Amino acid sequence: MSLPERTTSANSDTSERAITLARDIDLATLNGTIDAISPQAMHALLAALLKAYGVNVEAGDAYPVLAGPASVSGTDVLTMCGALLKAADLQVFELGMWQSWTGR
């Protein structure tokens, strides 16, 4: 499978809308609104972000997945990792094997 042609548009309208949406979701969460985004919207956003990140990494642009350690808690990371592994029907062992094979 070949990768799509790479175009760089870091300041695109899509990026700006994504940043605004992320801020809105973050602010709602900080204010205690746990249903600020529906499960269906969460599914759509996570799938799109996972695919976009994967394509970037495969194209050789392996930037950090998060802005820094203070951007989310360790619990947030572990919760999401566990949920992603479960959603893809993968085990932690498989993650470890994949990491040793790819060096990622």
C-alpha positions as CSV (number, residue, x, y, z in Angstrom):
1,M,0.0,0.0,0.0
2,S,1.4,3.3,-1.0
3,L,1.1,6.4,1.2
4,P,-0.9,9.4,-0.1
5,E,1.1,12.3,-1.5
6,R,2.3,14.4,1.4
7,T,1.3,18.0,1.6
8,T,2.2,20.2,4.5
9,S,-0.4,22.7,5.6
10,A,0.3,23.2,9.3
11,N,-1.7,26.4,9.4
12,S,-4.6,25.1,7.3
13,D,-8.2,25.9,8.1
14,T,-8.6,22.3,9.3
15,S,-5.7,22.7,11.8
16,E,-7.2,25.9,13.1
17,R,-10.6,24.4,13.6
18,A,-9.1,21.3,15.3
19,I,-7.2,23.6,17.7
20,T,-10.4,25.5,18.5
21,L,-12.3,22.3,19.0
22,A,-9.6,20.9,21.3
23,R,-9.7,24.0,23.4
24,D,-13.5,23.9,23.6
25,I,-13.5,20.3,24.7
26,D,-10.6,20.9,27.2
27,L,-12.4,23.9,28.7
28,A,-15.7,22.0,29.0
29,T,-13.9,19.1,30.7
30,L,-12.0,21.4,33.1
31,N,-15.4,22.9,34.0
32,G,-16.8,19.5,34.8
33,T,-18.9,19.0,31.7
34,I,-18.2,15.3,31.0
35,D,-20.7,15.0,28.2
36,A,-19.4,17.9,26.1
37,I,-18.7,15.5,23.3
38,S,-20.9,12.6,22.3
39,P,-19.5,9.0,22.1
40,Q,-20.1,9.2,18.3
41,A,-18.1,12.4,17.9
42,M,-15.3,10.9,20.1
43,H,-15.2,7.9,17.9
44,A,-15.0,10.0,14.7
45,L,-12.3,12.3,16.1
46,L,-10.1,9.6,17.6
47,A,-10.2,7.5,14.5
48,A,-9.3,10.4,12.3
49,L,-6.5,11.6,14.6
50,L,-5.1,8.0,14.9
51,K,-5.1,7.6,11.2
52,A,-3.5,11.0,10.6
53,Y,-0.8,10.4,13.1
54,G,0.0,7.0,11.7
55,V,0.3,8.3,8.2
56,N,2.7,11.1,9.4
57,V,4.8,8.5,11.3
58,E,4.9,6.2,8.3
59,A,6.0,9.2,6.1
60,G,8.9,9.8,8.4
61,D,7.5,12.7,10.4
62,A,7.5,11.1,13.9
63,Y,6.8,14.1,16.1
64,P,5.7,13.6,19.7
65,V,2.1,12.6,20.0
66,L,1.5,15.1,22.9
67,A,2.8,18.6,23.4
68,G,4.5,17.6,26.7
69,P,4.0,15.5,29.8
70,A,1.9,18.2,31.5
71,S,-0.7,18.2,28.7
72,V,-2.4,15.1,30.1
73,S,-2.1,13.0,33.2
74,G,-0.5,9.6,33.3
75,T,-4.0,8.2,34.2
76,D,-5.4,9.8,31.1
77,V,-2.7,8.1,29.0
78,L,-3.1,4.7,30.6
79,T,-6.9,4.9,30.3
80,M,-6.7,5.7,26.6
81,C,-4.0,3.2,25.9
82,G,-6.0,0.4,27.6
83,A,-9.2,1.4,25.7
84,L,-7.3,1.6,22.3
85,L,-5.8,-1.8,22.8
86,K,-9.1,-3.3,23.8
87,A,-10.9,-1.6,20.8
88,A,-8.3,-3.1,18.4
89,D,-8.4,-6.5,20.2
90,L,-4.7,-6.2,21.0
91,Q,-2.7,-7.3,24.1
92,V,0.1,-5.4,25.8
93,F,2.4,-8.2,24.8
94,E,1.6,-7.4,21.1
95,L,2.4,-3.8,21.7
96,G,5.7,-4.7,23.2
97,M,6.6,-7.0,20.3
98,W,5.6,-4.4,17.7
99,Q,7.7,-1.7,19.5
100,S,10.7,-4.1,19.5
101,W,10.3,-4.9,15.8
102,T,9.8,-1.3,14.7
103,G,11.9,0.6,17.2
104,R,9.0,3.0,17.9
